[in-house]
């Protein structure tokens, strides 16, 4: 007789069929037991998007003056009797420094970090705008509008947006660059009608102080939320693979000015660099130099109120925002080098033809 093994109140040796029934019952009980499934953890917002948002606000704040000269030329002419040629000199210095400062600003950002350079640039813009209210001679605007604001806006030109996108993003880098670049056009769209209204109805000094206040208001955000690289927060750039290692960006220990000149010397040997120089130079001379500066005074001479002219000029900002973001989105999907020659020719043609067409329309109305 086989040995008997006690299971519950029965002996398996006496009733072997009970062992199979008990196992089946235990299996059904486990299957009917409610199972608790943990909800998937909510994905936290990557710090790169916060840095990009702060950078966008900084570019919007710096763009306050980019749209101001066109709205302030007529009030300055009426108050001081200065000619338009005299007032165009500080604007020209500003545009020149806006372009020439960018390579050296990039070297400074590599040496001292994004946050320090950006905060200093915003303070320069605020100082230049605030000190402009004390001018009594036209040459003083060369120091405020030309030197201070030119250095400040030049330090926050396209190079700032490019460095933020390059350090913080591996995916959607083109889209982020386009959105950040559109910050200047957004600032023009927002502030130009306000500055023109203040200059026409109150005083050009109030408009200048408004520009200074906007630039200073962004400084605390930059100082607290803008970070030089993802390594400062112990994360990897957005879009990095899971096995990526957190690594700080290399800092240039040498002289920033020497490094900027070395990079320019190497870039001068590349044909694409000169194609971009020509394209940006034509657009800068026409869009910023002619239309951006003299559009409102020209329409004022033809009897159009300044606020109306400012609203028309702000419309350019709408299409600028759309086109810049769309081009950034496109570069994530299409190799930008494959379309750069045709794009440069198209941009140059449109920038050259736009002032001519507006002059023809104005002459017809007059």
RABEL-V468127 format. One record per residue. N is the residue number from 1. RES is the residue in one small letter. PHI is phi in whole degrees, 0 to 359 (none if undefined). PSI is psi in degrees with one decimal (999 if undefined). D_LAST is the distance of its C-alpha to the last C-alpha in whole Angstrom. Layout:
BEGIN
N | RES | PHI | PSI | D_LAST
N | RES | PHI | PSI | D_LAST
END
This chain:
BEGIN
1 | x | none | 130.8 | 123
2 | x | 292 | 152.0 | 120
3 | x | 295 | 148.4 | 119
4 | x | 262 | 133.4 | 117
5 | x | 245 | 128.7 | 114
6 | x | 282 | 125.0 | 112
7 | x | 230 | 108.2 | 109
8 | x | 63 | -123.7 | 108
9 | x | 262 | 5.7 | 111
10 | x | 238 | 165.7 | 112
11 | x | 248 | 122.1 | 114
12 | x | 296 | -32.7 | 112
13 | x | 296 | -28.9 | 115
14 | x | 274 | -40.7 | 117
15 | x | 235 | 81.5 | 114
16 | x | 295 | -24.3 | 111
17 | x | 290 | -20.1 | 109
18 | x | 292 | -28.7 | 108
19 | x | 296 | -41.4 | 106
20 | x | 292 | -39.6 | 104
21 | x | 295 | -39.9 | 103
22 | x | 294 | -39.7 | 102
23 | x | 296 | -38.8 | 100
24 | x | 295 | -40.1 | 98
25 | x | 294 | -40.8 | 98
26 | x | 297 | -39.0 | 96
27 | x | 295 | -41.9 | 94
28 | x | 295 | -36.9 | 93
29 | x | 294 | -38.4 | 92
30 | x | 291 | -38.0 | 90
31 | x | 292 | -34.2 | 88
32 | x | 277 | -6.3 | 88
33 | x | 290 | 132.3 | 87
34 | x | 296 | 134.9 | 83
35 | x | 254 | 128.4 | 81
36 | x | 268 | 119.9 | 79
37 | x | 254 | 125.2 | 76
38 | x | 288 | 135.1 | 73
39 | x | 290 | 144.4 | 70
40 | x | 297 | 141.1 | 68
41 | x | 296 | 137.2 | 66
42 | x | 291 | 132.5 | 63
43 | x | 288 | 127.6 | 61
44 | x | 280 | 145.4 | 59
45 | x | 295 | 129.7 | 56
46 | x | 292 | 136.7 | 55
47 | x | 301 | -19.8 | 54
48 | x | 300 | -35.0 | 52
49 | x | 289 | -32.9 | 50
50 | x | 293 | -43.9 | 50
51 | x | 298 | -41.2 | 49
52 | x | 296 | -38.9 | 46
53 | x | 296 | -42.6 | 45
54 | x | 294 | -40.5 | 45
55 | x | 298 | -38.7 | 44
56 | x | 297 | -44.5 | 41
57 | x | 296 | -37.3 | 40
58 | x | 296 | -41.0 | 41
59 | x | 292 | -35.9 | 38
60 | x | 296 | -43.9 | 36
61 | x | 295 | -37.7 | 37
62 | x | 289 | -22.0 | 36
63 | x | 281 | -3.2 | 32
64 | x | 302 | -42.1 | 31
65 | x | 279 | -24.6 | 30
66 | x | 303 | -28.9 | 29
67 | x | 259 | -1.6 | 26
68 | x | 280 | -42.5 | 26
69 | x | 305 | -40.1 | 24
70 | x | 299 | -33.9 | 21
71 | x | 274 | -14.8 | 21
72 | x | 256 | -8.9 | 23
73 | x | 296 | -46.8 | 22
74 | x | 295 | -46.4 | 20
75 | x | 300 | -36.6 | 23
76 | x | 291 | -37.7 | 25
77 | x | 298 | -43.7 | 22
78 | x | 292 | -36.0 | 23
79 | x | 279 | -44.1 | 26
80 | x | 255 | -14.8 | 28
81 | x | 76 | 17.2 | 25
82 | x | 286 | 149.0 | 25
83 | x | 281 | 162.4 | 22
84 | x | 291 | -28.4 | 21
85 | x | 294 | -41.4 | 23
86 | x | 297 | -40.3 | 26
87 | x | 285 | -19.6 | 25
88 | x | 283 | -19.7 | 24
89 | x | 296 | -51.3 | 28
90 | x | 297 | -32.8 | 30
91 | x | 294 | -40.5 | 27
92 | x | 296 | -41.2 | 28
93 | x | 298 | -40.2 | 32
94 | x | 298 | -46.9 | 32
95 | x | 294 | -37.3 | 30
96 | x | 296 | -46.6 | 33
97 | x | 291 | -29.9 | 36
98 | x | 303 | -38.4 | 35
99 | x | 274 | -39.7 | 36
100 | x | 285 | -24.8 | 39
101 | x | 284 | -25.9 | 40
102 | x | 304 | -48.8 | 41
103 | x | 299 | -38.9 | 44
104 | x | 287 | -31.4 | 46
105 | x | 294 | -36.6 | 45
106 | x | 297 | -42.0 | 46
107 | x | 294 | -37.2 | 50
108 | x | 294 | -37.5 | 50
109 | x | 294 | -36.7 | 50
110 | x | 292 | -32.0 | 52
111 | x | 275 | -44.3 | 54
112 | x | 247 | -8.5 | 54
113 | x | 101 | 156.4 | 53
114 | x | 295 | -42.1 | 49
115 | x | 295 | -44.2 | 50
116 | x | 294 | -46.2 | 50
117 | x | 294 | -41.6 | 47
118 | x | 293 | -42.1 | 45
119 | x | 297 | -42.7 | 46
120 | x | 296 | -39.5 | 46
121 | x | 296 | -41.7 | 42
122 | x | 294 | -37.5 | 41
123 | x | 294 | -38.7 | 43
124 | x | 298 | -42.2 | 41
125 | x | 297 | -44.8 | 38
126 | x | 296 | -41.5 | 39
127 | x | 295 | -43.6 | 40
128 | x | 296 | -39.5 | 37
129 | x | 289 | -40.1 | 35
130 | x | 289 | -40.5 | 37
131 | x | 289 | -16.1 | 38
132 | x | 294 | -22.9 | 34
133 | x | 288 | -12.8 | 35
134 | x | 261 | 3.4 | 37
135 | x | 291 | 143.4 | 35
136 | x | 233 | -13.2 | 34
137 | x | 233 | 151.6 | 33
138 | x | 295 | -33.3 | 31
139 | x | 294 | -21.6 | 34
140 | x | 295 | -29.0 | 35
141 | x | 292 | -21.5 | 32
142 | x | 297 | -31.0 | 34
143 | x | 278 | -38.8 | 37
144 | x | 275 | -62.6 | 36
145 | x | 293 | -43.4 | 32
146 | x | 283 | -62.9 | 33
147 | x | 284 | -59.8 | 37
148 | x | 296 | -54.0 | 38
149 | x | 288 | -31.5 | 36
150 | x | 297 | -44.1 | 35
151 | x | 294 | -39.1 | 39
152 | x | 292 | -48.3 | 39
153 | x | 290 | -32.5 | 36
154 | x | 293 | -32.3 | 37
155 | x | 287 | -14.6 | 41
156 | x | 241 | 34.2 | 40
157 | x | 280 | -153.8 | 37
158 | x | 300 | -25.0 | 38
159 | x | 295 | -34.3 | 42
160 | x | 295 | -46.9 | 43
161 | x | 297 | -39.6 | 42
162 | x | 294 | -39.4 | 44
163 | x | 289 | -37.7 | 47
164 | x | 296 | -46.0 | 47
165 | x | 294 | -37.9 | 47
166 | x | 288 | -35.4 | 49
167 | x | 277 | -32.2 | 52
168 | x | 256 | -11.3 | 52
169 | x | 227 | 134.8 | 51
170 | x | 254 | -32.6 | 53
171 | x | 253 | 150.3 | 52
172 | x | 59 | 30.7 | 48
173 | x | 293 | -40.2 | 47
174 | x | 295 | -41.6 | 44
175 | x | 297 | -43.3 | 43
176 | x | 296 | -41.6 | 44
177 | x | 299 | -41.2 | 42
178 | x | 295 | -41.7 | 39
179 | x | 294 | -43.6 | 39
180 | x | 294 | -40.0 | 39
181 | x | 296 | -31.9 | 36
182 | x | 289 | -7.7 | 34
183 | x | 299 | -37.3 | 35
184 | x | 295 | -43.3 | 32
185 | x | 294 | -34.8 | 30
186 | x | 295 | -41.6 | 32
187 | x | 298 | -40.2 | 31
188 | x | 298 | -42.5 | 28
189 | x | 297 | -36.0 | 27
190 | x | 278 | -49.1 | 30
191 | x | 271 | -25.4 | 29
192 | x | 300 | -49.4 | 25
193 | x | 297 | -35.2 | 24
194 | x | 292 | -45.5 | 27
195 | x | 297 | -42.4 | 27
196 | x | 296 | -40.0 | 23
197 | x | 294 | -42.9 | 24
198 | x | 296 | -42.8 | 27
199 | x | 294 | -33.9 | 25
200 | x | 277 | -40.1 | 23
201 | x | 263 | -26.8 | 26
202 | x | 246 | -90.3 | 29
203 | x | 200 | 149.3 | 29
204 | x | 294 | -22.6 | 28
205 | x | 293 | -38.3 | 32
206 | x | 297 | -39.9 | 32
207 | x | 296 | -39.8 | 30
208 | x | 293 | -39.1 | 32
209 | x | 292 | -33.2 | 35
210 | x | 298 | -42.5 | 34
211 | x | 298 | -42.7 | 34
212 | x | 297 | -42.1 | 37
213 | x | 295 | -37.9 | 39
214 | x | 295 | -43.4 | 38
215 | x | 295 | -41.1 | 39
216 | x | 291 | -31.2 | 42
217 | x | 295 | -25.1 | 43
218 | x | 276 | -19.2 | 43
219 | x | 301 | -46.3 | 46
220 | x | 300 | -36.9 | 49
221 | x | 296 | -42.6 | 48
222 | x | 295 | -41.9 | 48
223 | x | 291 | -28.3 | 51
224 | x | 259 | -32.3 | 53
225 | x | 249 | -24.2 | 52
226 | x | 281 | 130.6 | 50
227 | x | 241 | 150.3 | 53
228 | x | 290 | -34.9 | 53
229 | x | 201 | 162.7 | 55
230 | x | 300 | -26.6 | 57
231 | x | 297 | -24.2 | 60
232 | x | 296 | -27.3 | 60
233 | x | 254 | 4.7 | 60
234 | x | 72 | 30.0 | 63
235 | x | 234 | 169.8 | 61
236 | x | 260 | 162.4 | 60
237 | x | 301 | 154.5 | 56
238 | x | 297 | 129.5 | 55
239 | x | 93 | 5.0 | 56
240 | x | 287 | 151.8 | 59
241 | x | 294 | 162.8 | 62
242 | x | 296 | -29.1 | 65
243 | x | 267 | 13.9 | 67
244 | x | 290 | 148.6 | 64
245 | x | 254 | 136.8 | 66
246 | x | 290 | 123.8 | 64
247 | x | 218 | 130.1 | 63
248 | x | 289 | 152.0 | 61
249 | x | 290 | 149.0 | 58
250 | x | 292 | 136.7 | 59
251 | x | 258 | 138.7 | 58
252 | x | 277 | 115.1 | 57
253 | x | 281 | -15.0 | 60
254 | x | 278 | -167.4 | 58
255 | x | 287 | 123.2 | 56
256 | x | 300 | -37.4 | 52
257 | x | 295 | -41.6 | 50
258 | x | 295 | -40.2 | 53
259 | x | 296 | -41.5 | 53
260 | x | 298 | -41.7 | 49
261 | x | 293 | -37.4 | 49
262 | x | 296 | -42.5 | 52
263 | x | 295 | -41.9 | 50
264 | x | 296 | -36.1 | 47
265 | x | 294 | -39.9 | 49
266 | x | 288 | -38.4 | 51
267 | x | 292 | -28.1 | 47
268 | x | 294 | -15.7 | 46
269 | x | 273 | -3.5 | 49
270 | x | 257 | 130.0 | 47
271 | x | 292 | -33.8 | 45
272 | x | 297 | -34.3 | 43
273 | x | 301 | -44.3 | 42
274 | x | 288 | -30.2 | 40
275 | x | 296 | -40.9 | 38
276 | x | 291 | -37.1 | 37
277 | x | 299 | -44.6 | 37
278 | x | 295 | -45.2 | 34
279 | x | 297 | -48.9 | 32
280 | x | 293 | -34.2 | 32
281 | x | 295 | -42.2 | 31
282 | x | 295 | -45.6 | 28
283 | x | 293 | -37.1 | 27
284 | x | 294 | -40.4 | 28
285 | x | 291 | -35.2 | 26
286 | x | 270 | -55.8 | 23
287 | x | 292 | -53.0 | 23
288 | x | 279 | -42.5 | 25
289 | x | 285 | -45.2 | 23
290 | x | 267 | -63.1 | 20
291 | x | 289 | -48.4 | 19
292 | x | 297 | -26.5 | 21
293 | x | 262 | -41.7 | 21
294 | x | 250 | 4.1 | 17
295 | x | 293 | -51.0 | 15
296 | x | 295 | -47.3 | 16
297 | x | 300 | -35.8 | 15
298 | x | 295 | -45.1 | 12
299 | x | 293 | -32.7 | 10
300 | x | 297 | -37.6 | 12
301 | x | 294 | -23.7 | 10
302 | x | 263 | 13.7 | 7
303 | x | 90 | 9.0 | 9
304 | x | 271 | 130.5 | 11
305 | x | 300 | 151.9 | 15
306 | x | 296 | -39.9 | 17
307 | x | 296 | -38.1 | 19
308 | x | 294 | -43.3 | 17
309 | x | 296 | -38.0 | 15
310 | x | 295 | -37.7 | 19
311 | x | 295 | -38.3 | 20
312 | x | 294 | -40.1 | 18
313 | x | 291 | -32.4 | 19
314 | x | 293 | -23.5 | 23
315 | x | 299 | -31.0 | 22
316 | x | 302 | -36.3 | 23
317 | x | 297 | -32.7 | 26
318 | x | 297 | -50.7 | 27
319 | x | 291 | -29.5 | 27
320 | x | 295 | -43.6 | 28
321 | x | 298 | -47.8 | 31
322 | x | 297 | -47.7 | 32
323 | x | 294 | -38.7 | 32
324 | x | 291 | -43.9 | 34
325 | x | 293 | -41.4 | 37
326 | x | 296 | -39.4 | 37
327 | x | 293 | -37.4 | 37
328 | x | 295 | -41.3 | 40
329 | x | 297 | -36.4 | 42
330 | x | 290 | -34.6 | 42
331 | x | 291 | -19.1 | 43
332 | x | 286 | -15.6 | 46
333 | x | 242 | -20.8 | 47
334 | x | 232 | 139.6 | 46
335 | x | 297 | 116.7 | 46
336 | x | 296 | -26.7 | 43
337 | x | 293 | -23.7 | 44
338 | x | 285 | -18.1 | 44
339 | x | 238 | 9.3 | 41
340 | x | 294 | -41.2 | 39
341 | x | 297 | -46.9 | 38
342 | x | 292 | -35.8 | 36
343 | x | 296 | -42.6 | 35
344 | x | 297 | -43.9 | 34
345 | x | 296 | -39.5 | 32
346 | x | 293 | -43.1 | 30
347 | x | 297 | -43.5 | 29
348 | x | 298 | -41.1 | 28
349 | x | 296 | -44.6 | 26
350 | x | 291 | -36.9 | 24
351 | x | 292 | -36.1 | 24
352 | x | 286 | -34.4 | 23
353 | x | 278 | -24.2 | 20
354 | x | 294 | -43.9 | 19
355 | x | 294 | -35.1 | 17
356 | x | 296 | -42.0 | 15
357 | x | 294 | -37.9 | 14
358 | x | 290 | -34.6 | 12
359 | x | 295 | -41.4 | 11
360 | x | 297 | -41.4 | 10
361 | x | 294 | -39.5 | 9
362 | x | 294 | -38.8 | 6
363 | x | 293 | -33.7 | 5
364 | x | 294 | -40.7 | 5
365 | x | 294 | -38.2 | 4
366 | x | 288 | 999 | 0
END
